[in-house]
């Protein structure tokens, strides 16, 4: 209600006769609010503040909230709150400056600003604690369920499933009832005031009305509504207190002391004066009418027709005034509502009009209510042509079936901005055959945009979850599968060394090696997609890197496809692994070639790009900053929206069986994400596709790319190597490779065995070559322990993937030597040479 309240649920499921419900309510109203101490002792600071600030003792009261506080006929402050305030004045020896209020929200705003020092009748709410001190309660009143007399027996809220219950709009009983409606399935009908709510119950417009017992009883008596009864308690209770602005703490402490000092018998008398609800007032209406008829028979006989005419005239005047008040309240509600209240009529011939529409329609399209009523087509013209037919079809269906119309449709403001409007209306067939809808329109653009953003975030989350699942799979596959591939490649390579050219066996061995290398490539693509590919980043000039690949790319896409290179000027450097650039360009160019399927053109271009917060809104995944763009466009077949939504998913492919595994674009996506970039794709069916990759610009200058890795010559090794690998097949194969190249090898199948060998071996150990992912202890921890035994020991790590043991998000830590499984003998020798020569 206007003064707010803190709700408290009473014991559910209890049933009592209506009279006992009333007695319980009265007792609640009469219970002592708190123990009261005799005498009043103010501190010197409290007394001094009261004496110095008489002009700040401003009391605002609600002039429409009887019997607790209201404006009497002479305009004076009356009610229980007024009498309690008068007692406070007497005890403190002060005079409050009384001001009437008919706007509770403004009332609270003044309390917050300190313009109102005292609110004599207010309920505690959490949000009001920030600006209000609350005294102990002086009245506790239950909220009751009011029904017509025809409804018999005790009623609870759960008895009103499928029915309508009124409540004053803005009162704190409204959110309480909305919560209960979710549990019990009734409809909450907001009304502008207590008297209006009681009127609607009396005339059958709602099935029940919930309000505090004191106010309900007061209005029933004042309005002379005889056909209502208290049917039960709602479970909601009001604790009324005195509120003091937090700007005046000394005033609050003084008021609380004064309230405590009011004798309990006087406080009880005040409550009984204003909340005196005898059971006789709630007798059965028929019985009450018989008593009134008997007692008033003589008077009626004497008064005759003249008296009856005067009575009926007065009732008619009251009813007309009530109707005017009701119309004014409805109009104020309609004009102040955030929703646009309207009536829409469709004639049998299909023409339509707006008999009424609130002035707030101007917020939707700029037209005034008079303009819409005069020409209903002005509002319909805001709906885009493509959506207009759907809107009218929904209206016609509602008219045909007399079912409520619920629609969501866009409107175009000034031919540009799109706003989303939600409409709810209920149809009624009129005597002339037309259909009249009473409804609401609400601008829900914010909600629609939020839902779209939520769906986008959910899609991004789903994509991230897919990537994580593939990453987990790739990690497990890479470790074991790469070990097996390493054994196959290693032994194949060593066998090839012993089989002279021309031998039939050599051709078979070469095919085995090709198959193993293709399998290794597949594993590397999985790792790249899952962002678990081990990278050795360097600061690169992207123009120089791309330029060095053009010859290979031209051979890759074929002579029928023209390759156009458009390097950007003053291009900023990027920091990433050069081999990842190779992977990106190869995958994108192969995709472009396949999309062209004959003659066409592929364009590669670079440029600097800067994204601010506003620009990022149009690029999912973007964050503000400076980027270097690498774009690959083609003149191919393009893609539709459905295909575009899945292109980065692993194993998604539009190619035929055997033509691709669907990891090319997934690999590109993983590499870009691993390097904190993002991708934007523009495509139209039949118009080609452009992939724009945005990589973070690096501050340092680019350095020339290292020369291609060369295979170490055979038989040049020397020294002792401690080799640690938990896969015994791979351990034996690598040991054989190293020994063939002249190294002395200490082989260990576990970290524990390696520590034992290092401790027992009397000679020097030049290099540790260890797997990264092993049971019980990983390679990094093993190396740390060995460094204690062998200070200065050089290290080379090997793995199918690092699992972030020696790399952070796949990027190698500074100074770490690493070789990716599976590897060839030449690559292994080169990495060993690098590690041994590293100072």
N, C-alpha and C positions, 0 to 999 in steps of 0.2 A: 504494500500500500504506500501512500505518499510518504509516510513517516518511516517506511522500511521496517524490517523485523528480522530477528534471528529465529529460524524455524527449529522446532523440536518435535520429533515424532513420538507419539504416544503408543502404548501397547496395541499392536495390531490384532485383529481377529476378535475383539471383545464386542459383544452385542448387549445393548440395554434398551429398555423402553425409552421413548422420546422424553418423557418427564425426567427420568434419571439423567439423561444426557444434559438437559437444561440445568438440573441441580448441580451436576459436576461442573458445568461451565460457570455458574454463579459462584460456586465455592472457589474455583480457580481465580476469579476476579477479586474475591474478598481475602484471599490468603495474604499474610504479611509478606511484604517484599523483602524485608531484612530486619534484623534485630536493631532496635533504635535505642540510642543512649540518651539519657536525660542531660539537659544543659548544653550550652554552646560555648566552646572556648576557641576563639580565633587567635592566631599568632599575630605578633606585632606587624609582620610583613603583610599578612592578609588584611588586617584592619586598615593599614596605611594605604594599600592598593585600592580598597573600596572607597576610602575617603578622597583619594586623589583622582579617581576616574569615574565620576558619576555619569559623564557623557558617553562612556563606553558600555554601559549596562543596557544594551539594546536587546530586546526580546522579540523575536519573530514568531508568529503563530499562524497555523493553517485555519483560515476562516470557514472551511467547508468540511470539517472532520468531527462532527458531533458524535457522541457527547463528550469526547475527550478534549477537543479544543475547537472553538468556532466563534464567529461574530454573532452576538445577540442582536435582537431587533433594533436596539438603540445604537448598534455599532461597537459595543464594548466587548472586551475579551471575556469569554465564558467557557465553562466546561471544567472537567476534572483537572486538566493541566493548568487552567487559570487559577483554581483554588489552591493547588499545590504551590504555584508561583507566588501567590499572595502570602502564604505561610512563610515561604523562603524570605520574601521581602521583610516581613514582620520580624523574623528572627535575626536577620542581618542588619536591620535598620536602614534599608536602602529602598530606592524606587526604581523599578525597571521601566525603560522606555519601550512601550508596547507598539508593535507595528504588525498590521495584518498582511498576510500573503495568500495568494491564490495559485502560485506556481511553485510546486515543491522543489523542482530542480533548481530554480533560482534561489529558493530558500537555502538549499544545501550549499550552493555556490557562495552565498553571503557568509554562511557559517565557516566555510573554508577560508575565505578572505579575511575573516575577523569583523566584517561589518555587522554580522549577527553574532552576539556574544552568547546568547542562550536560546536553545530550542527546548521548550518545556515538555514536549511529547514526541519522543523519538525512540526508535529501536536500534540496537547495536547491530552493525554489519562490519565485516572485516575491512571493506574498502573505505569505510568512514573513520576507522581508527587512525588513519594518517592525519586527520585534521579535527577530530572531535574527542573530547574526554566524555566518558559516560558514567553517570552515577549508578548506584544500585537501583534496580527496578522498583517502581512504586505501584504498578498495576500489571497483572498478568491475565490476559484474556484469550480464550481459545477462538480459533476460526471454525465456524460451523457450516453445515450444509443446509441451505434453505430450499425447500421444495413447495409445490402446491399442496394444499390440504388433501387433495385426492390421492396423493402418494402415501400409502399407509406403512406403518412399521418403521423400525430403525434402519438407517441407510449408512453405508460406508462408500468410499470412493470406488471400490472395486465392484459395487452394485450398478455402476453407470456405464458399463462397457457398451460401446456403440452409441452413446448418448452425448448430449452437449451440456457442458458446465461453464457458466459464466464466471468471470473474475475481473476485477478492476484492472485496467491496463496500467502497467508501471508499478503496481503494488508488488511487494515481494512474495505475495501468495501466487502471482502469475508464474514465475519460474518453478516454484514448488509444484504447482498443478501440472505444468508441462512435463516435469520429471515423472510425476505419478501417472500421467497419461500414457507414457511409454510402457508402463507396467500393466495398466488396467484397460487400455484401449478406448478411452473416451476422448471427445474433442474439446479443446479449451477455446472458449469464445471470449475475447477481451471486450470489455465495455468501458465507457468513459468515466463512470462513477457508480457509487453505491446505489443511489436512487434509481439509476437507469438499469442496473443489474436486477434489482428487486422487481422493477416494472416488467422486465423481459420474462422473469419467472412467472409473474402473475398472469401474463398474457400468453404463456406457452411458447415463447420464442426460444427459450432454453429450458432444459429439463431441471436444472438446479443452479444455485449461485452460492459461492463460497465467500464469506466475509467474517470479520470479527463480530462476536455475539453482541457487544454493546452497540456498535454502529448500526448493525442490521436491525436490532430491536428498536433503536431510536427512529430510524427512517420508516420502518413499517408503521410505527405509531403515528408519526408526523404526516405521512402520505396517506394514511387511512387505507391500507391494503389488507383486507381481512382474510384472504384465501391462501395465506402462506403459513408455513410451520417450520420449526427446527427439526430436521429429520435425522441429524447425527453430527458427530464431530469429525473434522477433516484430518486431524492428526497434526495440525499446524497451530502454533501458539505464539502470541505476541507478548513480549516483555517491554513495557513502556518505561522510559527513563528520562532524565533531564540531560540534554547534551550541552556541553560548553566548548567553545572554540579553543583549540590547542594554543592559540596565541595568548590565552589568559589562564595560565596554570594556577595562579593564586586565587582567581575567581572560582575556578573549579573546586579547589580544596575547601573554600568557604561554603560553596553551595552544597557540597556533599555533607559537610558538618551540619549545616542547617537542616537538610533533609533527614539526617539521622536523628536530629533533635526533636522532630515533630512527634508528639506522643502517639502511640499506636492506636488509642481509641479515637483520636481526632482523624488520623489517616483512614481508619476503617469507616468513620462517619462520612468522610469525603467520597470514598469509593461507593458507599451505599447510596449517597445522594445522587450520583450520576450513573451508576451501573446497578440500579435497583430493578432486577428482572424477576419478578414474581412468576411462579408457575401459572397463576391464573391468567396471565396474559397470553398463554399458549394453549388454552383450552380448545377443544374441537370447535371449528367455526360455526357449525350448525347450532351447537348448544349455546354458544355466545350470542348468535343472532336471536335465538328464542328468548334469552334473558333480556337482551336489549329491546326486543319487541314488547315483552310484558311490561318492563319498566317504563318504556316510552309510549305505551298505548294511549294514555290519557293526553299526553302532550300532542301526539299526532292528531288525535281527534279534535282537540281544540284548535290546533293550527290550521287544519283543513287544507283545502287546495292551495291557498295562498302560500302557506308555509312550505308545502311540497314544491311549489313552483320556484320559490326562492332557493330551496335546497338544490333542485335540479339545475337551476341557472348557475349556482356556485360551482357545482360539480362540472358542468359544461365548461365554465370559464377556466377552471383548474386543468381540465383535460386539454383544452386548446392551448393553454400556456405551457403545459407539459409537452405537447406536441411541438410547439415552437422551440422549446428548450432542446428537445430531442433532435430536431432538425439542425439547430445551431451547433449542437455537440457533434453530430455526424459531419456537418460541413467542416468544422474545425479539425476533426479527426482526419477527414479526407485531404484537406489542404495541407496539413502538417505531417502527413505520413510520408515516409521515404518511398512507398509504393504509390503508383498512380491508380486511383480508384476510378472505375469507369462502368458505364452501361453501354452495351453494344447490341444493336437491333438489326436482324436480317429479315427482310420482307419475303413473302412467298415467291416473288419474282427474282430473288437473288440480290436485289439492291440492299445497301446497308447504310446505317447511320449511327451516330453516337448521341443518344438522348442526353447523356451526362458524361463529363470527363473532368477530373480535377485539374486545377491550374498547374499542378506539378508536372503535367505532361510536357511543359516547356523545357524541363530538364532532359527529356529524351530526344527531342528533335528540333527545338527552337520555336515550334508553333504554340500559340496560345490556345487555351481551352475553347475560346469563342471561334477561332479559326478552324479547329478540328470539328466542332459541332456543325459549323456552316458548310465545311467541305471535308467529309471524312476521308476522301482520297488523299489528302495531304499527308496523313499519317502513314497510309499504306504505301505511298510513294517512297518512303524511306527504306522499305524492305527491298533488297536487291531482287532483280527480275527472276533469277534462278530460284530464289527461296519463296517468292510470292505465291506461286501456284501451290506449293506444299502447304503454306500457311492457310490459304483459302480452302484447300481440300480438307484440312483438319477442322476448320470452322463448319464446313458443310456436314461433315460426318457427325460432329457434335450436335448440330441442329436436327439431323435425321434421327439419331439414337437418343437424344436428350441426355447424353452423358457429359460430365464436365470436360471442358477444353483445357488442356495443359500443353503449352508449346514453348519452345525455345528457338528464337530466330534472330538473325542479325539485322541491324539497321545501319545505314550508311549516312554519316553526318558530313555535310558539305562535300559529298561525293568522294570522301577519302577515308576518314576515321570510321572504323567498324566498332559498333557497340553491340552487346548481346542483351536481348530483352527476354525475360521470362514472363509468361502470362498464365494466369489461373482464373477460370471463370465457370460459373454454373448456369446452364440454360434453363429457360422456362417458356413453355408454349403459351402465347397470348391468344385472346379470343379471336382476333382478326387473322390468325394463322401464322403470324410472324413469330420469330424466336428472339427472346431478350436474354442477354447474358449479363449477370452482375459479376464483376471481376476486378483483379488487380494486375498491374504490370509493374515489373521491377527491373531496374538495370543491374544485371548480374555479370557485367563484363569482368570485374575483378575475380569473381569466382571461376568463370570459364577459363580465364587466363591462368589462374592458379591450378585448375585441374589439368590444363594442357601442359603446364610446367611439371606438375606431379607425374603425369604420364611419361613425359620425356625423361624425368629423373628415374622413373621405374624402368624404362627401357635401357637407360645407361647402367642402372644397377644390374639388370638382367645380363647385359653384355659383359659387365665386370665379373659376374658370377660364372658365366660361361668361360671367360678367360681363365679365371681361377681354377675351374674344374679341369680345363685342358692343361693348365700349368702343372697341377698335381699329377695328372697322367703323364705329361711330358717328362717331369722330373724322374718318375719311377722308370719310365721306358728308357730315357736317355742313359741312366746309370747302368742298367743291366744290358740293354740292347747294344749300347756303344761298346761295352766290354766284349760282347760276342763279335761285333763287327770288327773290333780291333784285332781279335785273334784271327778272324778270317783274312783280313787285309794283310796283317803282319806275316802270317805263314805263307799266304799267296805270294807276297812280294819276295820273301826269302826263297821260295821254291822257284820263282821265275828267274832268280839269279843263277840257279843251277841248271836251268833248261835252255839249251842253245836255241837261237832263232830257227824257225823252219820245222821244229818238232811239233807233231800233232797235239801233244800234251800242252804246249805253250798257249795255243789258241783257246783251249778250255780254261786255262788259268786266267787268261786275260778277261774272259767273259765273267768269271767268278769275281774278279776285282771290280769290273764295271758295275755288277749288281750290288756289291757291297758298298761302293761309293755312292750309288743312287740311294741306297738305304740310309747311308750316313747323311746325305743331303736332306732326306725326308725328316730325319730326327732333328737336324739343325733348323729346319723350318718350323717344326713344332716348338722348339725352344725359343725361336725368335718371336713367334706369336704369343707365347706365354710370358715373354719378357724375362726369360731365364737364360737367354743366350749370353755367353760371356763376351764382354766387349772390352777392347783396349782403346779408349777414346784418345783422339788427338785434335788439336785446333786446326781446322781445315778451311781453305779457300774453296768454296763449293764450285765456283766457276772452273778452277783448275782441275778439281777432281772429276767433274762431269766431262770436261774437255778431253781428259785422258781416256775416257771410256767410249768416246763416240765411234771409233773404228770398230770396236767389238760389238756395240749396239747395232750399228748398220748391218754387220754380218748376221746378227741375231734376227732382225726383223725382215731381212731380205731386200732384194733390189726393187720389188714392186712398191714398196712403202718408202716415201720420202721422209727423211729425218731432218727436221729443222731445229737448229740450236740458237736460242736467243738469250745470251748471258746478260744479266743485269749489271749496271754500272755502280761503282763504289760499293760493291756487295760486302756486307759484314761477314765475319767469320762465324763458323759453328764448331762445336766441340762434340765429336762423335767418332765412332770407329769407321775408318774408311771402307772396310769390307761391308759394313751395313749400307753405305751409300750404293755400293755395287749391287747388293741384294735388292734394294728398293728399285733402282732403275731397271734391272733385269726383269723383275716381276711385272712392273708397270708397262714396260715396253712389250713384253710377251703378251700381256693381256690386250694392249692396244692393237698389236698385230692380229691377234685372233678376232678382235671385235671388228676390224676392217675387213678381213677375209678376202683380200685382193689388193687392188690399187688404192692408195690413200696416203694420208700424211700423219706423222707423229711430230708434235712440237714439244720440245723441252725448253723451259725458261726458268730464270731465277730473278728474284727482286727482293728488295728490303720492304718490310711491312711493320707497321706499328698499330697495335690494338689498344683502344681505350675501353672503359667500362661499357659505354653505350654500344660500341661495335661488337663487343664480345657477346651481346645478347643474340646476335644473328649467327654466331658460330659456336655450336655446341662443343664444349670441352676447352674453349679458349679462356685464357686469363690475360689480363692487361699486361702489355710489355712489348719489347722489340723482337721481331722474328725475321728469319730469312726464309723466303718462299721458294720451294722447288716444285714446279708444276709440270705435269705430263698430260698433254691433251691429244686426242685422236679424232679422226673423222669417221669413226666407225658407226655401229648400229645404235649406240646409246642404250639406256636402260629405263624401264618403267619404275614407278615408285615402289612396287612390291619387291622387285629385284634389288633395288637400291637399299632397302631396309635390311637385307641379309648379306650383302657382299663381303663384309668383314668377318662373318662367322666362319669358324674352321670347318673345312670339308664341304662348304657350300660352293657349288659350281654349276654354271649353265652349259658347260661343255659336255660332249658325249662321253660314254664310258671308255676309259682308257686314255682320254685326252687330257686329263688333269685331275689332281686330287683335291683341289679346293683350298690350298694353303697359301697361294701366292699373295693375295690381298690381305689375308690374315697375318702373314709374315710382315708385310709393310705396316699394317696397323700396330703390331706388337713393337716393331723397331721404333716407330715414331713416338709411341707412348713411353717406351723405355727411355727415350731422350727428352721427355717432358714437352713434346710437341702435340699438334693436333692436325686432323685432316678435314678438308672441306671438299665435297664432291659435287660438281655440277654436271647434270646429264639430262638429255631429253631423247625419247625414242626417235631414232632416225637422224639425230643431230650430233651424235658423238658424245664424248665424255672427257672431262678434265678433272684430274686429281691434283689438288693443291695441298702440298705438305708444308706446314709451318713449323720450323725448327728454331728454338731459342737462339737469339744472337749472342755470341760470346764476346767478352770485352777484349781479350788478348788477341794479338795479331796471329794470323795463320802461319804455319810452318810447312815447309815442303814435305810431301808424303815420303815415307821411307822407300827405298828401292825394293823391288819384288824379292821375296824370300828365295834363296838359292839352296839347293840340296847340298849338304856337306859331302865332301868326297869320302869314299870308302877307306877304312883302315887308318884314319888319322887320329883316333881317340887314344887317350892314355889317362891313367888315374883310377881311383877307386870310387865306385858309386854304390850308395846304400839304396836299394830299390824296395819299395813297400807297396804292395797291391793285394787286396783281399781275394780277388778272383785268381785262382791258381793257374788257370789256362792262360790268362793274360800275363800273369807274373812270369811264367815260363817263356812265353813268346818274347816279351820285352827283354828278359835276361839274355836270350839267345841273340837278339839284335845287338845288344850292347857288347856282348862278348865277341861277336863277329867283327865289331869295329875296334877291338883292342882294349876295351875297358875291363877292369876287375870288378865283379858284381857281387855284392852282399845282398842276397834276396831274402825278404821277409814277407810272410803272408798275413801279418797282423801288426798293429802298432806295438803290442807287447813284445813280439819277437824282434822288431826293429830296435827297441830300446835295449834288449838283451844283447843283440849283436853289436850295437854301438859301444856298449860297455865292455864287452869281452875282446873286441878286435884291437890288436896292439898297434896296428899301423894307422896312417892318416886316412880320413874319409874326405874326398874332395867335393862330393855333391850328394844331396838327398833328392831322390826322385820318388815322390809319394802320391798315391791316390788322395783325393780330397774327402770323399764320402765313404767312410768305413764304419763298421760296428765298433762300439765301445769308445772310440776316440777318433776325431776327424784329423785330417792331415795338418791343419794349422796348429792344433794343440800338440800333435806329435812333434812338429818342427820346433815348437817352443821348448818342449822338454829336451830335445836333442841338442838345442843350442846351449843348454846348461852344461851338458856333458861335453859338447864339442863347440866351443865358441868360434864364431866366424864361419860356421858350416853354411855353404851355399845351398839354395833350395830351388827345385823345379816341381810345380804341382801339376797333376794331370787329372782330368775328370770329364765325364759326359756332361755334367753341369755342376756349378760350384755350390748351389744351395746357399748362397750368400755367406759361405764360410770364409772365402778369401776375396769376395767381391761384394759391393753394396748395390743391390738392385741390378745385378749382372755386370756392373762396371768394376773392373779390376782395381784393387787397392794399389796405391803408388808403390813401385819397386818390386812388384810380385811377378815372378816368371811362371807362365802357365802354358800348357799345351792341351788342346781340345781333343778328346777321344771321339772317334777313332783317328789314328794318325799313321802316316807312312814312316818308313825308316829314315828317309831323307829329312822330313820335318822334325822327327825326334832328334836327330843328330844336330840340326841347326839350333833347336831350342837349348840343347845341352851345351853347345858351344857358347851361346849367348849368356847362359847362366854362369858358366865357369869364367867367362871373360869380364863379367860385371864386377866392377870395383866396389 
